Amino acid sequence: MSAMRAFLAWFLLAGPTSSANGMPLGPPTGFPAGLQVTDVAVGHGPPVGRGDIVAVQYAGYLYDPAVTDGHGRKFDSSADHGGEPLVFRLGRGTVIAGWDAGITGMQRGGQRHLVIPAALAYGSRSVGRKVPPNATLVFEVTLVSLQVMDE
């Protein structure tokens, strides 16, 4: 595992309402309370489920309620780490709970806007100097690929 991958794993471990043109898609259902999920673009192929191996491109921001998209200060992105997608097995607790839940159901090529409350992110812990305690986070996530795993 490269140093960049190790950092990404550590960083994430510490721990559809409208389309891009504003047309209603209908809210995804079955997500934990407080997790806001918006499909920006719906992908194609089978939906991601628990145990599947996924590769995602992402950008993470501190939530700012004064900004329409909620993007406050960016604290991390796959672009900051050479543009390599982050690869992990969904539903195993290897990433923050908001990701395990919020990526479920995506399809290859799909894009989601996730607003993740602190309870589903890092809770009362800070992550270095980038994420303060009790922070609500915003992620823009694109599902690059998935490997469906039979469990």
N, C-alpha and C positions, 0 to 999 in steps of 0.2 A: 504494500500500500504506500503510495507516494506521500510525501509530507503534506501536500495540498489536500489529498483525500482524507488523510488523518485529521487535519484541521477541520474540514467540512463535517466529518463524522462526529468529532468532538463537539463542534459548535451546535449541530442539530440534536445531538444526544443530550447535552447539558439540559439534560432535560428529558339551478340556473335561473337568476331572476331577470336578467336582460342580456341581450347580445351586445356586441360592440356598437351596433347602430341604435341601441336603445329599445329594440322591440322585445316585448316580454317573452320569456321562454318558459316561465313557470319555475317556482323555487324547487331545487332538489330537496328531497325529504330524507328523514332518518339520521340527521346529523345531531351531535350533542348540543345541548342548550348553550347559547352564546356564540357558537361558531357560525359565521356568516359566509356563505358560499355563493358565488356568482359565476356562472358559466359565461365567459367572454366569447369563446368559440367552442363549439361541440366538435369533438374529433370523430374518428371512425373506427370500426372494428369492435372487438369485445371490450366490455367495461372492466376496469381494474377492480380486483377483489382482494380480500385478505389473503396473504401468503404469496401474491404475485410479486415478481421482481420488476421494479420500475426504474426508469431513467428520466430525470426531470431537469429542466433549466428553470431557474428561479431568481427572483430578486426579493429581498426582505426589507421592510421599512418599519420604523416605529410609527404607530398610529397617531395621526393628527386630525382631530375632529373638525378643525377649521378648514381643511382642504377637501375638496369634493371627492377625490379618490382615496382619501385617508393617508396618502403617502406623506409621512414625515421624513425624518432623516433616514437615508439608506444605511443599513448596518451590515449587509452581506448580499452577495449574489454569486451565481455560478460564473458570470462574466469576470468577477474579481479574481477567480481562481482558474484562469486560462480558458474559460468558456466550456470546460468539460461538464457534462451533466452529472448530477449526483445520482448514484445508483444505490438502491436499498430494497429490502423486502418489506412490503406493506403489511401493517398490522402486527409487527413483532416488537414494537416499542423501541426501535432503533433510531427513530426521529421523534420530535415532539408530537404529542397526542393530536394536536390540531392538524398536523400533516397526515397522520395515519387516517384520521376521519375525513379530512377535506379532500384528499386525493382519491378516495374510494369512489368508484363509479365513473371516473374520467376515462376517456378513450384516446387512443394514439392521435397526437396532433391537437388535442383539446387544450384550451387555456382557461385557467380559473383564477379568480380574485378571491383570496381568503382573508377574512378578518378574524384573528384568533385571540380570544381573551387570555389573560395571563394564566388562568387555571388550566388551559389546554396548551400553554407554551412553557414558560420557565417558572411560573408562579412567583413566589416571593424572592427567588434567587436572581442575582444579576449575572450577566454573562460578560465577563471582562468589563471593559469600559464602554462597550457598544450597546448593551441592552440593560436598562435599569430594572430593579425589582418591580414586580406587578405591572409589567408593560403589556399592553395590547399590541399585537403585531399584525402587519399587513404583508401578504405575499402574493406575488404574481407568479404563477406556476404554469409551465407548459410541459405536457407529457410527451417526451421524445420517443420513448419505446417502452414496451412491456413484454414480459415473458409470463404467460399464464401458467400457474403451477397448480397441479392437482393436489389437494390435501386430503 
